[in-house]
Amino acid sequence: MTESIVDAVAPSVAAPGAVSPRKVFWATWFGWMLDGFDSSMYAYILVGALSELLPASGIEPSKANIGIYGGLLFSIFMLGWACSMVWGWAADRYGRVRIMCWTVLVYSLFTALCGLATGIVMFALFRFVAGFGIGGEWAAGTPLLQESVPENTRVRLAGWLHTATPTGLFLAAAVTLAIGSTLGWRGMFLLGILPALLIAYLRSNIPEPERRAAHEQPSVAALFAGDQARTTWAAALMMACIIFGLWSSNFWAPTVISTKLVAAGATPAHAQEMGAVAGLITNVGTLIGCLLVPWLTTWLGSRRRTAVLFFVGGLISVVVSYEVAIEWLDSLTLFMVLLPVLGFFTNGVFGLFTIWLPEMFPSALRGSGSGFAFSMGRVLGAAGPTLIGALAARTGSFPLAISMLSLIYVVGLPLVALAPETAGKPLAR
């Protein structure tokens, strides 16, 4: 993959005085990859961290309390991520590179500070601010890439940018397996300071995009005025649908597998291990989806048709994986085989929106609009896991609950028609 991307970038020549597209791509890619690494590391060291922090806060570290506080801390992290839309406005006003540096500094510093926390409240505060920084990196980095590379490679590189996320997840798992037991949970969080090294490279090697005029002073109110308002809300609600769909399907795959295995007599350790394997397998499909998105958009000749493909594919893959493979056929083997397909549609779709979202907004509003759509979508989509739990308690079946809520993709289809078609058009100024 690395060679193919570099080869695609290498022939492109930037405008005089501009930075190499290769440098911009890898700078933004590594920033987003390290986001994925930092944000996913929590899942691997959660038990160790809470086993120490809960007693320090006067709370019994029982399995139930670890589950309750672990979920709460995840929600706090996601709340910080959802509050990060302000970074998009700042990137429009003060510059993509400058704000991307600040987001990297914030998330790397506060991830590292998690390793120094002495109690659950301090840990929760650090997780909130780390989420706030991580959520802002996309709003600054994606416009930076789109505005810095030549038009003939822009779509391809923007689609490939999202390959950074599954790569970060793979890296977090590999580091945890290799040295996690040696470093302990505190040492693992302290590794989170390493992304800060990217700041020096960004400041010295990546200039502000030439496409962004220095005199532009964005007004956030313009996002919600006239025709732009329809675009803004269509983008935010489409993001809500795909985030809701992702967290209501992939999020539960390890839980479904672990529950089935334990019920069949497997040890909890083996069940947990197979849950982790399921996550890795699903990520393979995500990676393939992100790599193929630029080709799919070209083949279909339409952002809207590509979105419809992913929305319909998401619905079908969820129902077949959970309702058919698990509920009807009771086959974990078939479920595991289908996981890459599930990852392709439910997570690979974000590669499309890495291309499409920035195209929906003029340069003065690109960071604000993209950041608002992503963050607001995260706020609305966060209801997915909670609804799954409530519906599963009512129906007595996780697979049935997950399949029922996959109808969110049907809700998303009319929104696709409201969004502007940008295929074949240069990036708006």
C-alpha positions in Angstrom: 0.0 0.0 0.0 2.8 2.4 0.9 4.5 2.1 -2.4 1.3 2.5 -4.4 0.4 5.7 -2.6 3.9 7.2 -2.9 4.0 6.3 -6.6 0.7 8.0 -7.1 1.9 11.2 -5.4 5.4 11.3 -6.7 4.6 12.3 -10.3 2.4 15.3 -9.2 4.3 18.5 -9.1 3.1 21.2 -6.8 2.8 24.8 -7.9 5.9 27.0 -7.7 6.7 27.7 -4.1 4.2 25.1 -2.8 5.1 22.0 -0.8 5.4 18.6 -2.4 2.0 16.7 -2.4 3.9 13.7 -1.0 4.9 15.7 2.1 1.4 17.0 2.7 -0.2 13.6 2.3 2.1 11.8 4.7 2.0 14.7 7.3 -1.8 14.6 7.4 -1.9 10.8 7.2 0.5 10.3 10.1 -1.4 12.9 12.1 -4.7 10.9 11.6 -3.0 7.6 12.1 -1.6 8.7 15.4 -5.1 9.9 16.3 -6.4 6.3 15.7 -3.5 4.9 17.8 -4.1 7.2 20.7 -7.9 6.9 20.7 -7.9 3.1 20.4 -5.2 2.4 23.0 -7.7 3.0 25.8 -9.6 -0.2 25.0 -6.5 -2.4 25.4 -5.5 -1.0 28.8 -8.8 -0.1 30.3 -8.9 -2.9 32.8 -5.4 -2.3 34.1 -6.0 1.5 34.4 -9.3 1.2 36.2 -8.1 -1.6 38.5 -5.7 1.0 40.0 -7.6 4.3 39.6 -11.0 3.1 41.0 -9.5 2.0 44.4 -7.5 5.3 44.5 -10.9 7.1 44.3 -12.6 5.0 46.9 -14.5 2.8 44.4 -14.4 -1.0 44.4 -12.7 -2.3 41.2 -15.3 -5.0 40.6 -16.1 -6.3 37.2 -19.4 -4.4 37.2 -17.7 -1.1 38.2 -15.0 -1.5 35.6 -17.7 -1.9 33.0 -19.8 1.0 34.2 -16.9 3.5 34.6 -15.2 2.2 31.5 -18.3 3.0 29.4 -18.7 6.4 31.2 -15.1 7.3 30.4 -15.5 6.3 26.8 -18.6 8.6 26.6 -16.6 11.4 28.2 -13.9 11.0 25.6 -16.4 11.0 22.8 -18.1 14.1 24.3 -14.7 15.9 24.1 -14.5 14.7 20.5 -17.9 16.0 19.8 -17.0 19.5 21.2 -14.1 19.8 18.8 -16.1 21.6 16.0 -14.5 24.8 17.2 -11.2 23.6 15.7 -12.7 23.7 12.2 -13.6 27.4 12.6 -10.1 28.1 14.0 -8.5 26.4 11.0 -10.6 28.6 8.6 -9.6 31.7 10.5 -6.0 31.2 11.6 -4.7 28.6 9.1 -4.8 24.9 8.6 -1.2 24.1 9.5 -1.2 26.2 12.7 -4.4 24.7 14.0 -3.4 21.2 13.1 -0.2 21.7 15.2 -2.3 22.8 18.1 -4.7 19.8 17.8 -1.7 17.4 17.7 -0.2 19.1 20.8 -3.4 18.9 22.8 -4.2 15.3 22.1 -0.7 14.0 22.5 -0.1 16.0 25.7 -3.3 15.0 27.4 -3.0 11.4 26.3 0.4 11.3 28.0 -1.1 13.0 31.1 -3.5 10.2 31.4 -0.5 8.1 32.4 0.1 10.4 35.4 -3.5 10.5 36.7 -3.9 9.7 40.4 -7.7 9.3 40.4 -10.7 8.7 38.3 -11.8 12.3 38.1 -8.4 13.5 36.9 -8.3 10.7 34.4 -11.7 11.6 33.1 -10.7 15.2 32.6 -7.6 14.3 30.7 -9.6 11.9 28.5 -12.1 14.7 27.7 -9.4 17.1 26.6 -7.5 14.4 24.6 -10.8 13.7 22.8 -11.2 17.4 22.1 -7.8 17.5 20.5 -8.2 14.3 18.5 -11.6 15.4 17.1 -10.0 18.7 15.8 -7.2 17.1 13.9 -9.5 15.9 11.1 -11.2 19.3 10.7 -7.8 21.0 10.1 -5.9 18.2 8.4 -8.4 17.2 5.7 -8.8 20.7 4.3 -5.1 21.1 4.4 -4.6 18.0 2.2 -7.4 18.9 -0.2 -6.2 22.5 -0.7 -2.5 21.6 -1.0 -2.4 18.9 -3.6 -3.0 19.1 -7.4 -6.5 18.5 -8.6 -5.6 15.4 -10.5 -4.6 13.5 -7.3 -6.8 15.3 -4.8 -9.7 12.7 -4.8 -7.4 9.7 -4.6 -5.3 11.1 -1.8 -8.3 12.3 0.2 -9.9 8.9 0.0 -6.7 7.2 1.0 -6.3 9.5 3.9 -8.8 7.5 5.9 -6.6 4.4 5.7 -4.7 6.0 8.5 -7.5 5.1 11.0 -7.4 1.3 10.7 -3.6 1.5 10.5 -3.6 3.3 13.8 -5.9 0.6 15.3 -3.5 -2.1 14.1 -0.5 -0.3 15.5 -2.1 0.1 18.9 -2.9 -3.6 19.0 0.6 -4.5 17.9 2.3 -2.2 20.5 0.1 -3.5 23.2 0.9 -7.1 22.4 4.6 -6.4 22.0 5.4 -4.2 25.0 2.2 -3.5 26.8 2.9 -5.8 29.7 6.4 -4.4 30.1 5.3 -0.7 30.1 2.1 -1.1 32.0 -1.0 1.1 31.4 0.8 4.2 32.6 3.7 3.7 30.2 1.4 3.0 27.3 -0.4 6.3 27.9 2.9 8.1 28.2 3.8 6.9 24.7 1.0 9.3 23.6 3.4 12.2 23.8 5.2 10.9 20.7 2.8 12.5 18.1 4.0 15.9 19.4 7.1 15.3 17.4 5.0 15.7 14.3 4.6 19.4 15.2 8.2 20.3 14.4 7.9 18.7 11.0 4.6 20.4 10.2 5.9 23.8 11.1 9.1 23.5 9.2 8.0 21.6 6.1 4.3 22.3 5.4 3.2 25.9 4.4 -0.3 27.2 4.4 -2.3 26.1 1.3 -2.1 28.6 -1.6 -5.8 28.0 -2.3 -6.8 29.6 1.0 -6.8 33.4 0.7 -5.2 35.1 3.6 -7.9 37.8 3.7 -10.8 35.3 4.2 -12.6 35.9 7.4 -15.2 33.1 7.9 -18.6 33.7 9.5 -20.0 30.5 11.0 -23.5 31.9 10.5 -23.0 31.5 6.7 -23.1 27.7 7.2 -26.8 28.0 8.1 -27.9 30.7 5.5 -29.5 30.2 2.1 -28.6 27.1 0.1 -25.6 26.4 2.2 -27.8 25.6 5.2 -29.3 22.6 3.3 -25.8 21.4 2.5 -24.6 21.8 6.1 -27.5 19.9 7.6 -27.5 17.2 4.9 -23.8 16.6 5.6 -24.2 16.5 9.4 -27.2 14.2 9.3 -25.5 11.8 6.8 -22.5 11.7 9.2 -24.9 11.0 12.0 -26.4 8.0 10.1 -23.0 6.4 9.3 -21.6 7.0 12.8 -24.8 5.6 14.3 -24.6 2.7 11.9 -20.9 2.0 12.7 -21.3 2.2 16.5 -24.5 0.1 16.3 -22.8 -2.7 14.4 -19.0 -3.0 14.5 -18.9 -1.8 18.1 -20.8 -4.9 19.2 -19.1 -7.6 17.2 -16.5 -8.5 20.0 -19.4 -8.6 22.5 -21.5 -10.9 20.4 -18.6 -13.2 19.8 -17.4 -13.3 23.4 -21.0 -13.9 24.7 -21.6 -16.8 22.3 -18.2 -18.4 23.1 -18.7 -18.2 26.8 -22.2 -19.6 26.5 -20.7 -22.5 24.5 -18.2 -23.2 27.3 -15.1 -21.3 26.2 -12.9 -19.6 28.8 -13.3 -15.8 29.3 -9.7 -15.3 28.2 -10.3 -17.2 24.9 -13.5 -15.4 24.3 -11.8 -12.0 24.8 -9.0 -13.0 22.5 -11.4 -14.0 19.8 -13.2 -10.7 20.2 -9.9 -8.9 19.6 -9.3 -11.0 16.5 -12.8 -10.1 15.3 -11.8 -6.4 15.5 -8.7 -6.9 13.5 -10.5 -8.9 10.8 -13.2 -6.2 10.5 -10.4 -3.6 10.2 -9.0 -5.4 7.1 -12.3 -4.8 5.4 -12.2 -1.1 6.4 -8.7 -0.7 5.0 -9.7 -2.3 1.7 -12.8 -0.1 1.5 -10.8 3.1 2.1 -8.3 2.1 -0.6 -11.1 1.4 -3.1 -13.2 4.4 -2.4 -11.4 6.8 -4.9 -11.8 4.1 -7.7 -15.5 3.5 -6.8 -16.3 7.3 -7.0 -14.6 7.4 -10.4 -16.3 4.3 -11.7 -19.8 5.4 -10.5 -19.1 9.0 -11.6 -21.1 10.3 -8.6 -20.6 11.0 -4.9 -24.3 10.4 -4.4 -24.3 7.0 -6.1 -21.3 6.0 -4.1 -23.0 7.0 -0.9 -26.1 5.0 -1.9 -23.9 1.9 -2.5 -22.4 2.2 0.9 -25.7 2.9 2.7 -27.4 -0.1 1.0 -24.3 -2.2 1.5 -24.2 -1.2 5.2 -27.8 -2.3 5.7 -27.5 -5.6 3.9 -24.1 -6.5 5.5 -25.4 -5.8 9.0 -28.6 -7.8 8.6 -26.8 -10.8 6.9 -24.0 -10.8 9.5 -26.0 -10.5 12.6 -29.6 -11.6 11.9 -28.8 -14.4 9.3 -25.4 -15.7 10.4 -25.8 -15.4 14.2 -29.6 -15.4 14.9 -30.8 -17.8 12.2 -27.9 -20.0 11.5 -26.1 -19.7 14.8 -22.8 -19.8 12.9 -19.8 -17.9 14.4 -17.6 -19.1 11.5 -19.9 -17.5 8.9 -20.1 -14.3 11.1 -16.3 -14.1 11.2 -16.1 -14.6 7.4 -18.5 -11.8 6.9 -16.7 -9.3 9.2 -14.5 -7.9 6.5 -17.6 -7.1 4.4 -19.2 -5.5 7.4 -16.0 -3.3 7.9 -15.9 -2.5 4.2 -19.4 -0.9 4.1 -19.9 0.4 7.7 -16.4 1.9 8.2 -15.0 2.2 4.7 -17.7 4.7 3.9 -15.8 7.3 5.9 -13.2 7.3 3.1 -16.0 8.7 0.8 -16.8 11.5 3.3 -13.1 12.4 3.6 -13.4 13.2 -0.1 -16.9 14.6 -0.2 -17.3 16.7 3.0 -14.6 19.3 2.2 -16.0 19.6 -1.4 -19.3 20.7 0.0 -18.0 24.0 1.4 -16.1 27.0 0.0 -12.5 27.5 1.3 -13.6 30.1 3.9 -16.0 27.6 5.5 -14.3 24.3 4.7 -12.9 23.6 8.1 -15.9 25.0 9.9 -18.4 23.1 7.7 -16.5 19.8 7.7 -15.8 20.0 11.5 -19.4 20.8 12.3 -20.8 18.0 10.2 -18.4 15.4 11.7 -18.9 16.6 15.3 -22.6 17.1 15.1 -22.9 13.7 13.4 -20.9 12.2 16.3 -23.3 13.8 18.9 -26.4 12.4 17.2 -24.8 9.1 16.3 -23.6 8.4 19.8 -27.1 7.3 20.7 -26.6 4.1 18.8 -24.8 2.0 21.4 -27.2 3.1 24.1 -30.2 2.2 22.0 -28.7 -1.2 21.1 -28.3 -2.0 24.8 -31.9 -1.0 25.6 -33.4 -2.8 22.6 -31.3 -5.9 23.3 -32.7 -6.0 26.9 -36.2 -5.7 25.6 -35.9 -8.3 22.8 -33.5 -10.6 24.5 -31.2 -10.6 21.4 -28.2 -8.4 20.5 -28.2 -9.6 16.9 -31.9 -8.7 16.4 -31.5 -5.3 18.1 -28.4 -4.5 15.9 -30.3 -5.6 12.7 -33.3 -3.5 13.6 -31.3 -0.3 14.1 -29.4 -0.9 10.8 -32.5 0.7 9.3 -30.7 4.0 10.0 -29.1 3.5 6.6 -32.6 3.7 5.1 -33.1 7.0 6.9 -29.9 8.3 5.4 -30.8 7.6 1.8 -33.1 10.7 1.3 -30.3 12.9 2.8 -28.0 11.8 0.0 -30.3 13.5 -2.5 -30.1 16.7 -0.5 -26.3 16.9 -0.6 -24.6 18.6 -3.5 -23.1 16.5 -6.3 -19.5 17.4 -6.6 -18.0 14.7 -8.8 -16.0 16.0 -11.7 -15.8 19.5 -10.2 -12.7 21.3 -8.9 -12.5 22.1 -5.2 -14.5 25.2 -4.6 -12.6 28.4 -3.6 
